[in-house]
Amino acid sequence: MTRSLKKGPYVDEKLMKKVGARKPGSEAIKTWARASQIAPEFVGYTFLVHTGKNFDEVLVTEDMVGHRLGEFAPTTKFVRHGGKMQKEIEQAKKAAEIATAQAAKAATTTKK
């Protein structure tokens, strides 16, 4: 759900103070305010957004205005699906690619 228009966008006050005190392109601003919306004043600044374990670097561009800081710093890491069967399939594909490459190489060496 969107925030009420009469309330206006949520931008963390501490974050606005930090942005006002620094120049764009200087050192990164460390923040835990993932829910804060990106204001037009943030364009050009680099933020270190907390992901729960470490900080991800986010360089704010014009396209990001209106979105939240947390959208650009994912908190989970995707580990591919599949297990033993998936690994066997990938190994078979790799073996087939190697075999075709060797066959092509052997065909080019016999023609010369």
Steps between C-alpha positions, in 0.01 A plus 500: 500500500615854433536765765223758539552811288424731792784343701756532222796269431696345787859617502711438809590831670851387601566396142392841368738670747788279385425577134481874573839494671689326216567561134401253224778262402672519839522206739205263532223562754440204731133439581267245653188683369396250231138624509598857414387620159758642264452875471619708201769648728663154526595481129875464458566379855628155591333323791612195696166328570493240778387152389488337840855371489702748298458820300430514125614801299219681315569790262179700462393604149198694375310180417504397868312806632179392676621147571627377836868455584441138600386408148856535373672304778362142506508326836502144371742325266349269239648153503397317185233236504566133461718253674671182391292460182566859390874453552500183288312677220751788500796260493345314205454830311860600568628158383294531179642848432856373550436206267362723223792741539751213474321359195505839329869541581581155365304573180693823437841336560429213255400742222837678511 
